[in-house]
């Protein structure tokens, strides 16, 4: 869902704006302690509400919706433009602050106050208020309510503060009032962890698993002594996940502090120490200080066990605000949160539930960084600090600061939605899909930032990797026991990643690895699960080229040698013995010349077409390029990027040429000096829906197309770099 920002309005009414800022400052004072300010607010609110707002029927603001899927219009609110923003009426300002905006919002919209059942993840027995555009007479009731719920998540709903009286608001959703400058730990983070510890002990407390060995030779920050100490197995510690940012000369200079912490720390790390102590923990792990950044051997050891470091942490503190370690954790130290819209009316405190914190996390720099992926993935409990509120997530549930969790924590998780699937070896392909495309400051970290995941799957599922390409274990499914699957074929299945869009080259890595590109990828999952289906009929062979030019058969290499390939003695070249086909690439953005046959094999196109000719028959299939293309039909990103109009191109067939009912992946490669480079891919995937609807006609068409595509196939050994 796209979150929209409040559109800027022209600066007007300067006197009103100054008065509004003064009123806003007054609204923020002590609003976290509603019990102390209620009497004063009741006395003063009549003088701060306009005639319309002071006449609102408070009892009508909440009724028992009982989960009804409808929105009840309570009253019209008008334009809610700059006049409302600068109004002396606190409720008008409140309505302006919480109004739901979308891409079609404009100043001519009229707004209204609606009552509806609380959407997930809130309790359906409770009701919430929302300020949204007036529902048109032609609008679908279902469509408008769906809009109200979806867009409301990006702006927040209106609920009664827990400090309000009960009575007529017994059915209203109760939300917390949040102090921008501090966090009430007992009612939030402490309570969430206690509830998790009671209800999810077997899942979220890895220390209860005596068979789970912890990280070795790890160091921790002693938050009491502010020293860096060797970790003992009995130590309970928190771990920090944050955006490293760029180092500067005025920084903490971790190189000079290998025992004691520097006097002045980046604000985020100082705040993490404070949170650790508040949670009655003494130790904290921060990569900046707990790994000797000048000791390459130590760095490699700790990076490879990053899964264990975060997995064994009692809790992970996530800094999802700011772009560097100097921003701080909002609400902990000097960094304040954005004020929560609040208004009083006749003794009731109305507050915004605030935008869904998951949207803020998704849009954060922390979520975009490569290194933070495995840090979050392996954490069992995460306390996420955003600029508006604190969000908590464990492997069984989640909570947010504005919502009270009393007895259970069953809200859906966001950061780890596929916790159960991680027990399957092939799930690593899904993790690579989530990881690739994230940002890196240092290109050489492309595989290193995922090393903890590889280590975990190697240890638990016997999944190995070579230069980032996963090598699945032989399948143990009973009905597949008779199918031959060599390690070379398993590696070739890992080569079937496809890019979602063109990207740029990372020259330190080979073109056949996803690490060699700044692209998001996806896998054909069944190719990873079942392999390429080659059988014993001339199986595909993979050889690794060593630095001395010799070749090693991948089927004969040990697991350790494969996993050490990133930093070992091998080159970036591999040799693939497989079927190949000649490739003729054309660019046809309008797709005007596609034949009826093509729709039986694929969906979508990039504009690049590969044409196969046999006598008078022709087949055209789309080719998805790795390089970007500009308007002048000249590929960019690298000076040696190929011109698809010229040059020698081949397709390496990763599959059986005669297998017309299975997806066939064709890697498109371009000839260089004495080797080839990967430049794109073709996926041939017959659709069973079309097959069953058209029967024999489509069957004959597929056979004809297969003959046309593979009629010039040739068995070759390709040197690929």
C-alpha positions as CSV (number, residue, x, y, z in Angstrom):
1,X,0.0,0.0,0.0
2,X,1.3,3.4,-0.9
3,X,1.4,5.9,1.9
4,X,0.7,9.5,0.9
5,X,2.0,12.6,2.5
6,X,-0.1,15.6,3.6
7,X,0.0,17.9,0.6
8,X,1.7,21.2,1.2
9,X,-0.6,24.2,1.4
10,X,0.3,27.9,0.7
11,X,1.5,29.8,3.7
12,X,-1.4,31.9,4.8
13,X,-2.9,33.4,7.9
14,X,0.5,34.0,9.6
15,X,-1.1,35.2,12.8
16,X,-3.2,32.2,13.0
17,X,-0.2,29.9,12.4
18,X,1.7,31.5,15.2
19,X,-1.3,31.0,17.5
20,X,-1.7,27.5,16.3
21,X,2.0,26.6,17.1
22,X,1.5,28.0,20.6
23,X,-1.7,26.0,21.0
24,X,0.1,22.9,19.8
25,X,2.8,23.3,22.3
26,X,0.2,23.5,25.0
27,X,-1.5,20.4,23.7
28,X,1.7,18.4,24.0
29,X,2.4,19.3,27.7
30,X,1.7,16.4,30.0
31,X,-0.6,14.7,27.5
32,X,1.0,11.3,28.5
33,X,-0.5,11.7,32.0
34,X,-4.2,12.0,31.1
35,X,-5.4,11.3,34.7
36,X,-3.8,14.5,36.0
37,X,-4.9,16.8,33.2
38,X,-8.5,15.6,32.7
39,X,-10.1,18.0,35.2
40,X,-8.2,21.0,33.7
41,X,-9.1,19.9,30.2
42,X,-12.8,19.5,31.0
43,X,-12.8,23.0,32.5
44,X,-10.9,24.6,29.6
45,X,-12.2,22.7,26.6
46,X,-15.5,24.7,26.2
47,X,-13.5,27.8,25.5
48,X,-11.2,26.0,22.9
49,X,-14.0,24.2,20.9
50,X,-15.9,25.9,18.1
51,X,-19.7,25.9,18.2
52,X,-20.0,22.9,15.9
53,X,-17.5,20.8,17.8
54,X,-18.9,21.7,21.2
55,X,-22.3,20.5,20.2
56,X,-21.1,17.0,19.2
57,X,-23.1,14.2,20.9
58,X,-20.4,12.4,22.8
59,X,-22.6,9.4,23.5
60,X,-23.1,8.9,19.7
61,X,-19.4,8.5,19.1
62,X,-19.4,4.9,20.1
63,X,-22.0,2.1,19.6
64,X,-21.7,-1.7,19.6
65,X,-20.8,-2.5,16.0
66,X,-20.5,-6.2,16.8
67,X,-18.1,-6.7,13.9
68,X,-20.6,-5.3,11.3
69,X,-19.0,-4.6,8.0
70,X,-20.3,-1.0,7.5
71,X,-19.4,2.6,8.0
72,X,-21.8,5.0,9.7
73,X,-21.6,8.6,8.8
74,X,-21.9,10.7,12.0
75,X,-21.5,14.2,10.7
76,X,-20.1,16.4,7.9
77,X,-16.9,18.2,8.6
78,X,-16.4,20.4,5.5
79,X,-13.2,21.1,3.7
80,X,-10.7,20.6,6.6
81,X,-8.2,22.8,4.9
82,X,-5.8,25.4,6.2
83,X,-8.6,27.1,8.2
84,X,-9.0,23.9,10.2
85,X,-5.3,23.4,10.6
86,X,-4.9,26.9,12.1
87,X,-8.1,27.0,14.0
88,X,-8.3,27.9,17.7
89,X,-10.6,24.9,18.1
90,X,-8.5,21.9,19.2
91,X,-11.0,19.4,17.8
92,X,-10.9,21.0,14.3
93,X,-7.1,20.8,14.4
94,X,-7.4,17.2,15.5
95,X,-9.7,16.3,12.6
96,X,-7.4,18.0,10.2
97,X,-4.4,16.0,11.6
98,X,-6.1,12.6,11.3
99,X,-8.0,13.0,8.0
100,X,-7.3,10.2,5.6
101,X,-5.6,11.3,2.4
102,X,-5.2,9.3,-0.8
103,X,-3.7,10.0,-4.2
104,X,-6.9,11.6,-5.4
105,X,-7.1,14.0,-2.5
106,X,-7.6,17.7,-3.4
107,X,-8.7,20.8,-1.6
108,X,-12.2,20.6,-3.0
109,X,-13.0,17.4,-1.0
110,X,-15.5,17.5,1.7
111,X,-14.8,15.3,4.7
112,X,-17.0,13.5,7.2
113,X,-16.7,11.7,10.5
114,X,-17.4,8.0,10.2
115,X,-17.9,5.2,12.8
116,X,-16.9,1.6,11.9
117,X,-15.9,-1.6,13.5
118,X,-12.2,-1.7,14.3
119,X,-10.3,-3.4,11.5
120,X,-7.7,-6.0,12.0
121,X,-5.5,-6.3,14.0
122,X,-7.8,-4.6,16.5
123,X,-10.7,-6.3,18.2
124,X,-13.8,-6.4,15.9
125,X,-16.0,-6.0,18.9
126,X,-14.7,-2.4,19.3
127,X,-15.5,0.6,17.2
128,X,-13.2,3.3,15.8
129,X,-13.8,6.7,14.3
130,X,-12.3,7.9,11.0
131,X,-12.2,11.2,9.1
132,X,-12.4,10.6,5.4
133,X,-13.8,12.2,2.2
134,X,-17.5,12.3,1.9
135,X,-18.9,9.0,0.4
136,X,-20.3,9.7,-3.0
137,X,-23.9,8.7,-3.8
138,X,-22.6,6.3,-6.5
139,X,-20.0,4.7,-4.3
140,X,-20.2,1.1,-3.5
141,X,-20.8,0.5,0.2
142,X,-18.3,-2.3,0.2
143,X,-15.8,-0.5,-1.8
144,X,-15.9,2.6,0.4
145,X,-15.5,0.6,3.6
146,X,-12.5,-1.3,2.1
147,X,-11.0,2.1,1.2
148,X,-11.7,3.4,4.7
149,X,-9.9,0.5,6.3
150,X,-7.0,0.2,3.9
151,X,-6.2,3.9,3.8
152,X,-6.9,4.3,7.5
153,X,-3.9,2.1,8.2
154,X,-1.7,4.7,6.6
155,X,-3.1,7.6,8.6
156,X,-4.5,6.1,11.8
157,X,-8.0,5.8,13.3
158,X,-9.5,7.7,16.2
159,X,-10.0,5.9,19.5
160,X,-10.6,6.8,23.1
161,X,-7.6,7.2,25.3
162,X,-7.3,4.7,28.2
163,X,-7.3,7.8,30.5
164,X,-10.9,8.6,29.5
165,X,-14.0,7.6,31.5
166,X,-16.0,4.5,30.5
167,X,-19.8,4.7,30.3
168,X,-21.0,5.6,26.8
169,X,-17.6,4.7,25.3
170,X,-17.6,1.2,26.5
171,X,-17.6,-0.1,22.9
172,X,-14.9,2.2,21.7
173,X,-11.4,0.9,21.0
174,X,-9.1,2.0,23.8
175,X,-5.7,3.4,22.7
176,X,-2.7,4.6,24.7
177,X,-1.7,8.3,24.9
178,X,1.9,8.5,24.0
179,X,4.5,10.9,25.4
180,X,6.8,12.0,22.6
181,X,9.7,12.3,24.9
182,X,9.5,9.1,27.0
183,X,8.3,5.5,27.0
184,X,6.3,3.8,29.7
185,X,8.3,0.5,29.7
186,X,6.2,-1.3,32.4
187,X,3.0,-1.0,30.4
188,X,4.6,-1.8,27.0
189,X,8.0,-3.4,26.4
190,X,8.3,-5.1,29.8
191,X,4.8,-6.4,29.6
192,X,5.1,-7.7,26.0
193,X,8.3,-9.6,26.9
194,X,6.7,-11.0,30.0
195,X,3.7,-12.2,28.1
196,X,5.9,-13.7,25.4
197,X,8.0,-15.5,28.0
198,X,4.8,-17.0,29.5
199,X,3.0,-18.0,26.3
200,X,5.8,-18.7,23.8
201,X,8.5,-20.2,25.9
202,X,9.2,-23.1,23.5
203,X,9.3,-20.9,20.4
204,X,10.8,-17.5,21.5
205,X,13.3,-18.5,24.2
206,X,16.0,-20.4,22.4
207,X,18.0,-20.7,25.7
208,X,15.4,-23.3,26.8
209,X,16.8,-25.5,24.0
210,X,19.8,-27.2,25.6
211,X,20.8,-28.7,22.2
212,X,21.3,-25.2,20.7
213,X,24.9,-24.2,21.0
214,X,25.6,-20.5,21.1
215,X,28.1,-18.3,19.3
216,X,31.8,-18.9,20.0
217,X,34.5,-16.3,20.9
218,X,31.9,-13.6,21.1
219,X,32.4,-10.3,22.9
220,X,29.7,-8.1,24.6
221,X,29.4,-4.6,26.0
222,X,29.1,-4.6,29.8
223,X,26.6,-1.8,30.1
224,X,27.3,-1.3,33.8
225,X,31.1,-1.0,33.5
226,X,31.0,0.3,29.9
227,X,33.6,-2.3,29.0
228,X,34.0,-4.8,26.1
229,X,34.2,-8.3,27.7
230,X,34.3,-11.9,26.6
231,X,30.8,-13.4,26.6
232,X,30.0,-16.4,28.8
233,X,27.2,-18.9,27.9
234,X,25.2,-17.8,31.0
235,X,25.1,-14.2,29.9
236,X,21.7,-12.8,28.8
237,X,22.2,-10.0,26.3
238,X,20.4,-7.8,23.9
239,X,21.6,-7.2,20.3
240,X,21.3,-4.0,18.3
241,X,20.3,-3.9,14.7
242,X,20.8,-0.4,13.1
243,X,22.0,1.4,10.1
244,X,25.8,1.7,10.3
245,X,25.9,4.8,8.1
246,X,29.2,6.4,7.0
247,X,32.2,6.8,9.4
248,X,33.7,10.2,10.0
249,X,36.8,11.4,11.7
250,X,34.7,12.8,14.6
251,X,33.2,9.4,15.2
252,X,33.7,7.1,18.2
253,X,36.9,5.6,16.6
254,X,36.3,2.0,17.6
255,X,39.9,1.2,16.6
256,X,41.2,2.9,19.7
257,X,38.7,1.3,22.1
258,X,39.1,-2.5,22.2
259,X,38.4,-2.8,26.0
260,X,36.6,0.4,27.2
261,X,33.9,2.2,25.3
262,X,34.7,5.7,24.2
263,X,33.2,8.5,26.4
264,X,31.0,9.8,23.6
265,X,29.0,7.2,21.7
266,X,26.7,7.5,18.7
267,X,23.3,8.4,20.1
268,X,21.6,5.2,18.9
269,X,24.2,3.0,20.7
270,X,24.0,5.1,23.8
271,X,20.2,4.8,23.8
272,X,20.4,1.0,23.2
273,X,22.5,0.8,26.4
274,X,19.8,2.6,28.2
275,X,17.1,0.3,26.9
276,X,19.2,-2.8,27.8
277,X,19.6,-1.6,31.4
278,X,15.9,-0.7,31.7
279,X,15.1,-4.3,30.7
280,X,17.3,-5.6,33.5
281,X,19.9,-6.8,31.1
282,X,23.6,-6.1,31.7
283,X,25.1,-7.0,28.3
284,X,24.6,-5.7,24.8
285,X,26.0,-6.8,21.4
286,X,26.9,-4.1,18.8
287,X,29.0,-5.1,15.8
288,X,30.8,-1.8,15.9
289,X,32.5,-2.6,19.2
290,X,32.1,-6.3,19.7
291,X,33.9,-7.2,16.5
292,X,37.5,-6.0,16.0
293,X,37.1,-4.2,12.7
294,X,40.9,-4.5,12.0
295,X,41.1,-8.2,12.6
296,X,40.0,-9.9,9.3
297,X,40.0,-13.4,10.8
298,X,37.8,-12.3,13.7
299,X,35.5,-10.5,11.4
300,X,35.0,-13.5,9.2
301,X,34.4,-15.8,12.1
302,X,31.8,-13.5,13.7
303,X,30.1,-12.8,10.3
304,X,29.7,-16.5,9.7
305,X,27.9,-17.0,13.0
306,X,25.7,-13.9,12.8
307,X,22.7,-16.3,12.9
308,X,23.7,-17.5,16.3
309,X,24.5,-14.1,17.7
310,X,21.0,-12.7,17.0
311,X,19.2,-16.1,17.6
312,X,20.6,-16.3,21.1
313,X,20.0,-12.7,22.0
314,X,17.2,-12.3,24.6
315,X,15.9,-9.4,22.6
316,X,16.9,-7.4,19.5
317,X,16.7,-3.6,19.6
318,X,15.9,-2.3,16.1
319,X,16.6,1.3,15.2
320,X,14.1,1.8,12.4
321,X,14.4,5.6,12.5
322,X,17.1,7.8,10.9
323,X,19.8,7.0,8.4
324,X,22.8,6.5,10.7
325,X,23.8,5.7,14.3
326,X,23.6,9.3,15.4
327,X,19.8,9.6,15.1
328,X,19.0,7.9,18.4
329,X,16.1,5.7,19.5
330,X,13.0,8.0,19.5
331,X,11.5,8.3,22.9
332,X,14.5,6.9,24.7
333,X,17.0,9.8,25.0
334,X,17.2,13.2,23.4
335,X,15.4,12.1,20.2
336,X,11.7,12.8,20.5
337,X,8.8,11.1,18.7
338,X,6.3,12.9,16.5
339,X,3.4,14.2,18.7
340,X,0.3,12.0,18.7
341,X,-2.8,13.9,17.6
342,X,-5.0,14.4,20.7
343,X,-8.2,16.2,21.6
344,X,-10.5,16.5,24.5
345,X,-14.3,16.7,24.3
346,X,-16.6,16.7,27.4
347,X,-14.2,14.7,29.5
348,X,-13.3,12.2,26.8
349,X,-9.8,12.1,25.4
350,X,-9.7,11.2,21.7
351,X,-6.3,10.1,20.3
352,X,-5.0,8.9,17.0
353,X,-4.0,5.2,16.8
354,X,-1.2,6.5,14.5
355,X,-0.2,5.0,11.2
356,X,0.4,1.3,11.1
357,X,4.0,1.0,12.4
358,X,4.7,-1.7,9.9
359,X,4.3,0.8,7.1
360,X,6.9,3.0,8.8
361,X,9.3,0.1,9.2
362,X,8.8,-1.0,5.5
363,X,9.7,2.6,4.4
364,X,12.7,2.9,6.7
365,X,16.3,3.0,5.7
366,X,16.8,0.1,8.1
367,X,14.5,-2.1,6.1
368,X,16.3,-1.2,2.9
369,X,19.8,-2.2,4.0
370,X,21.3,-5.6,3.2
371,X,23.1,-6.2,6.5
372,X,19.9,-5.8,8.6
373,X,18.1,-8.5,6.8
374,X,19.7,-11.5,8.6
375,X,19.8,-9.5,11.8
376,X,16.0,-9.3,11.8
377,X,15.4,-12.8,10.4
378,X,17.3,-14.6,13.2
379,X,16.0,-12.5,16.1
380,X,13.4,-14.2,18.3
381,X,12.1,-10.9,19.8
382,X,12.4,-7.5,18.2
383,X,11.7,-4.1,19.8
384,X,11.4,-1.7,16.9
385,X,11.8,2.0,17.5
386,X,10.1,4.3,14.9
387,X,9.6,8.0,14.9
388,X,6.0,7.6,16.1
389,X,5.7,4.6,18.4
390,X,7.4,1.3,19.5
391,X,6.5,-1.9,17.7
392,X,7.2,-5.4,19.2
393,X,7.3,-8.7,17.4
394,X,8.3,-12.2,18.3
395,X,7.8,-15.4,16.4
396,X,4.2,-15.9,17.6
397,X,2.7,-12.4,17.8
398,X,3.1,-8.7,17.7
399,X,2.1,-5.5,19.7
400,X,2.3,-1.8,19.3
401,X,2.5,1.0,21.8
402,X,-0.8,2.6,21.0
403,X,-2.7,-0.7,21.6
404,X,-3.1,-2.4,24.9
405,X,-2.3,-6.1,25.0
406,X,-3.9,-7.6,28.1
407,X,-3.8,-11.3,28.1
408,X,-2.7,-12.6,24.8
409,X,-0.5,-11.6,21.9
410,X,-1.9,-13.1,18.7
411,X,-1.6,-10.2,16.3
412,X,0.0,-11.3,12.9
413,X,3.7,-11.0,12.6
414,X,5.3,-8.8,9.9
415,X,9.0,-9.2,10.0
416,X,8.9,-13.0,10.1
417,X,5.7,-14.0,8.3
418,X,7.1,-17.4,7.1
419,X,8.5,-18.7,10.4
420,X,7.2,-22.2,9.8
421,X,8.5,-22.5,6.2
422,X,12.1,-21.8,7.4
423,X,12.4,-25.5,8.3
424,X,12.4,-26.5,4.7
425,X,15.8,-26.4,2.8
426,X,14.3,-24.9,-0.3
427,X,13.0,-21.9,1.7
428,X,16.5,-20.4,1.3
429,X,15.4,-19.4,-2.3
430,X,12.6,-17.3,-0.8
431,X,15.0,-15.7,1.6
432,X,17.3,-14.8,-1.3
433,X,14.3,-13.2,-3.0
434,X,13.7,-11.0,0.0
435,X,17.3,-10.1,0.4
436,X,18.5,-9.3,-3.1
437,X,17.9,-5.7,-4.2
438,X,18.7,-4.3,-0.8
439,X,21.3,-1.5,-0.4
440,X,25.0,-2.1,0.2
441,X,27.6,0.6,0.9
442,X,30.4,-1.9,0.1
443,X,29.8,-4.0,-3.0
444,X,32.1,-6.8,-1.7
445,X,29.6,-7.4,1.1
446,X,26.9,-8.8,-1.2
447,X,27.4,-12.4,-0.1
448,X,29.0,-11.6,3.2
449,X,25.8,-9.8,4.5
450,X,23.9,-13.1,3.8
451,X,26.5,-15.4,5.3
452,X,24.6,-15.9,8.5
453,X,21.7,-17.3,6.6
454,X,24.0,-19.6,4.6
455,X,25.6,-20.8,7.8
456,X,22.3,-21.5,9.4
457,X,21.0,-23.5,6.4
458,X,24.3,-25.3,6.0
459,X,24.2,-26.4,9.7
460,X,20.5,-27.3,9.8
461,X,19.5,-28.4,6.3
462,X,22.8,-29.3,4.5
463,X,22.3,-26.5,2.0
464,X,25.6,-25.4,0.6
465,X,26.6,-22.6,-1.6
466,X,29.2,-21.5,-4.2
467,X,29.6,-17.8,-4.7
468,X,26.1,-17.2,-3.5
469,X,24.3,-19.9,-5.5
470,X,22.5,-22.3,-3.2
471,X,23.0,-26.0,-3.6
472,X,20.0,-28.0,-2.4
473,X,20.4,-31.4,-0.8
474,X,19.2,-34.5,-2.7
475,X,15.5,-34.7,-2.2
476,X,14.2,-37.2,0.4
477,X,10.6,-37.3,-1.0
478,X,9.7,-41.0,-1.3
479,X,8.2,-40.7,-4.8
480,X,11.3,-39.0,-6.1
481,X,13.9,-41.5,-4.7
482,X,14.5,-43.0,-8.1
483,X,15.3,-39.7,-9.8
484,X,19.0,-39.0,-10.3
485,X,20.1,-35.6,-9.0
486,X,23.8,-34.8,-9.0
487,X,25.4,-31.9,-7.1
488,X,26.1,-30.2,-10.4
489,X,22.4,-30.4,-11.3
490,X,21.5,-29.0,-7.9
491,X,23.9,-26.1,-8.5
492,X,22.4,-25.6,-11.9
493,X,19.0,-25.4,-10.4
494,X,20.3,-22.6,-8.2
495,X,21.4,-20.7,-11.3
496,X,17.8,-20.4,-12.4
497,X,17.2,-17.1,-10.5
498,X,15.5,-14.5,-12.7
499,X,15.7,-10.8,-12.3
500,X,12.5,-8.8,-11.8
501,X,13.9,-5.8,-13.6
502,X,17.3,-4.7,-15.1
503,X,20.0,-3.5,-12.8
504,X,23.7,-2.6,-12.6
505,X,26.8,-4.8,-12.5
506,X,28.9,-5.6,-9.4
507,X,32.1,-6.4,-11.2
508,X,33.7,-8.2,-8.2
509,X,31.3,-11.1,-8.7
510,X,30.6,-13.3,-11.7
511,X,27.6,-12.5,-14.0
512,X,26.0,-15.9,-13.3
513,X,25.6,-15.2,-9.6
514,X,22.9,-12.9,-8.3
515,X,25.7,-11.2,-6.3
516,X,27.0,-9.8,-9.6
517,X,24.0,-7.6,-10.0
518,X,22.0,-5.0,-8.1
519,X,18.7,-6.6,-8.9
520,X,15.7,-8.1,-7.1
521,X,15.3,-11.8,-8.0
522,X,12.8,-14.6,-7.9
523,X,13.1,-18.4,-8.2
524,X,10.9,-20.9,-9.9
525,X,10.4,-22.7,-6.7
526,X,9.7,-26.1,-8.2
527,X,13.1,-26.1,-10.0
528,X,14.7,-25.8,-6.6
529,X,12.5,-28.5,-5.0
530,X,12.5,-31.0,-7.8
531,X,15.6,-30.1,-9.7
532,X,15.9,-29.8,-13.5
533,X,14.5,-33.2,-14.2
534,X,17.5,-34.2,-16.2
535,X,17.6,-37.9,-15.2
536,X,20.4,-40.0,-16.4
537,X,20.2,-38.9,-20.0
538,X,23.5,-37.0,-20.5
539,X,23.2,-35.1,-17.2
540,X,24.5,-31.5,-17.1
541,X,28.0,-31.1,-15.7
542,X,29.6,-28.3,-13.8
543,X,33.3,-27.7,-13.4
544,X,34.9,-25.0,-11.2
545,X,38.0,-23.3,-12.7
546,X,40.8,-22.9,-10.2
547,X,43.2,-19.9,-10.2
548,X,45.9,-22.1,-11.8
549,X,43.6,-22.8,-14.7
550,X,42.8,-26.4,-13.7
551,X,39.2,-27.7,-13.4
552,X,37.5,-29.4,-10.5
553,X,34.3,-31.4,-11.0
554,X,31.7,-30.0,-8.7
555,X,30.3,-33.5,-8.0
556,X,33.7,-34.5,-6.6
557,X,34.3,-31.5,-4.3
558,X,33.8,-31.6,-0.6
559,X,31.2,-29.5,1.1
560,X,33.8,-27.4,2.9
561,X,35.6,-26.5,-0.3
562,X,32.4,-25.4,-1.9
563,X,31.4,-23.2,1.0
564,X,34.9,-21.6,1.1
565,X,34.7,-20.7,-2.6
566,X,34.1,-17.0,-1.9
567,X,37.5,-16.6,-0.3
568,X,39.2,-19.7,-1.5
569,X,41.6,-20.4,-4.4
570,X,39.0,-20.8,-7.1
571,X,38.4,-18.2,-9.8
572,X,35.1,-16.6,-10.7
573,X,34.8,-18.9,-13.8
574,X,32.7,-22.0,-14.1
575,X,32.5,-24.4,-17.0
576,X,29.0,-25.7,-17.9
577,X,28.6,-28.8,-20.1
578,X,25.0,-28.6,-21.4
579,X,22.8,-28.2,-24.4
580,X,22.9,-24.8,-26.0
581,X,20.9,-23.0,-28.7
582,X,21.7,-20.0,-30.9
583,X,19.9,-16.8,-29.8
584,X,18.8,-14.0,-32.1
585,X,17.6,-11.0,-30.1
586,X,15.3,-8.3,-31.4
587,X,13.6,-5.4,-29.7
588,X,9.8,-5.1,-30.3
589,X,8.3,-2.9,-27.6
590,X,4.8,-3.2,-29.0
591,X,4.9,-7.0,-29.2
592,X,3.0,-6.8,-32.5
593,X,4.6,-9.9,-34.0
594,X,3.9,-12.5,-31.3
595,X,2.3,-15.7,-32.5
596,X,-0.6,-17.5,-30.8
597,X,1.8,-20.2,-29.8
598,X,3.7,-17.9,-27.4
599,X,0.9,-17.5,-25.0
600,X,1.0,-21.2,-24.2
601,X,4.5,-20.8,-22.8
602,X,4.9,-17.5,-20.9
603,X,3.3,-14.3,-19.5
604,X,4.7,-10.8,-19.8
605,X,7.5,-9.3,-21.8
606,X,10.3,-6.8,-21.7
607,X,10.3,-5.8,-25.3
608,X,13.2,-8.0,-26.2
609,X,12.2,-10.9,-28.4
610,X,14.1,-14.0,-29.3
611,X,13.1,-15.4,-32.7
612,X,13.5,-19.0,-33.6
613,X,13.0,-19.9,-37.3
614,X,12.4,-23.4,-38.9
615,X,11.4,-23.4,-42.5
616,X,8.4,-21.2,-42.7
617,X,7.5,-21.6,-39.1
618,X,8.7,-19.0,-36.5
619,X,8.4,-18.9,-32.7
620,X,9.0,-15.7,-30.7
621,X,9.6,-15.8,-26.9
622,X,10.5,-12.9,-24.6
623,X,14.0,-12.4,-23.2
624,X,14.4,-10.6,-19.9
625,X,17.7,-8.6,-19.9
626,X,19.9,-7.9,-16.9
627,X,21.2,-4.7,-18.3
628,X,19.1,-1.5,-18.6
629,X,18.3,0.0,-21.9
630,X,18.0,3.7,-22.8
631,X,15.9,5.4,-25.4
632,X,18.7,5.2,-28.0
633,X,18.8,1.4,-27.8
634,X,22.2,1.5,-26.1
635,X,22.6,-0.4,-22.9
636,X,24.0,1.5,-20.0
637,X,25.4,0.7,-16.6
638,X,28.8,-0.6,-17.8
639,X,30.9,0.3,-20.9
640,X,31.2,-3.4,-21.8
641,X,27.4,-4.0,-21.7
642,X,26.3,-5.8,-24.9
643,X,24.5,-4.3,-27.8
644,X,21.8,-6.9,-28.3
645,X,21.6,-6.1,-32.0
646,X,25.1,-7.5,-32.6
647,X,27.4,-10.0,-31.1
648,X,27.3,-13.7,-30.5
649,X,24.6,-14.9,-28.1
650,X,23.8,-18.4,-26.9
651,X,21.2,-20.0,-24.7
652,X,22.3,-22.5,-22.1
653,X,19.4,-24.9,-21.5
654,X,18.9,-25.7,-17.8
655,X,16.5,-28.5,-18.3
656,X,15.5,-31.2,-20.7
657,X,14.9,-30.0,-24.2
658,X,12.2,-32.7,-24.8
659,X,10.3,-32.0,-21.5
660,X,7.3,-30.1,-22.8
661,X,5.4,-30.2,-19.6
662,X,8.1,-28.8,-17.3
663,X,9.5,-25.3,-16.9
664,X,12.7,-24.9,-18.9
665,X,15.1,-22.1,-17.9
666,X,17.4,-20.8,-20.6
667,X,20.3,-18.6,-19.5
668,X,21.2,-16.1,-22.3
669,X,25.0,-15.5,-22.5
670,X,27.1,-13.1,-24.6
671,X,30.5,-14.0,-25.9
672,X,33.5,-12.1,-24.6
673,X,37.2,-12.7,-25.0
674,X,37.6,-16.5,-24.3
675,X,34.5,-16.7,-22.1
676,X,30.8,-15.8,-21.9
677,X,28.8,-13.6,-19.6
678,X,25.2,-13.9,-18.5
679,X,23.1,-11.1,-19.9
680,X,19.5,-12.3,-19.5
681,X,17.2,-15.3,-19.4
682,X,14.2,-17.0,-21.1
683,X,11.6,-19.1,-19.3
684,X,9.6,-21.6,-21.2
685,X,6.6,-22.6,-19.1
686,X,3.5,-24.2,-20.7
687,X,0.3,-23.2,-19.0
688,X,-1.9,-26.1,-18.0
689,X,-5.0,-24.0,-18.0
690,X,-4.6,-23.4,-21.8
691,X,-3.7,-27.1,-22.3
692,X,-6.9,-28.4,-20.8
693,X,-9.1,-25.8,-22.5
694,X,-7.7,-26.3,-26.0
695,X,-6.6,-29.9,-25.8
696,X,-5.0,-31.5,-28.8
697,X,-4.6,-28.3,-30.8
698,X,-2.4,-26.7,-28.2
699,X,-0.5,-30.0,-27.7
700,X,0.4,-30.1,-31.3
701,X,1.4,-26.4,-31.2
702,X,3.7,-27.0,-28.3
703,X,5.4,-29.9,-30.0
704,X,5.9,-27.8,-33.1
705,X,7.3,-24.9,-31.1
706,X,9.6,-27.3,-29.2
707,X,11.0,-28.6,-32.5
708,X,11.5,-25.1,-33.7
709,X,13.3,-23.8,-30.6
710,X,15.6,-26.8,-30.1
711,X,16.2,-27.9,-33.7
712,X,19.7,-26.4,-33.7
713,X,20.7,-27.5,-30.2
714,X,24.3,-28.4,-29.7
715,X,26.1,-30.0,-26.8
716,X,28.9,-27.6,-25.7
717,X,31.1,-26.7,-22.7
718,X,30.8,-23.0,-21.9
719,X,33.3,-21.0,-19.9
720,X,31.1,-18.6,-17.9
721,X,32.4,-15.7,-15.9
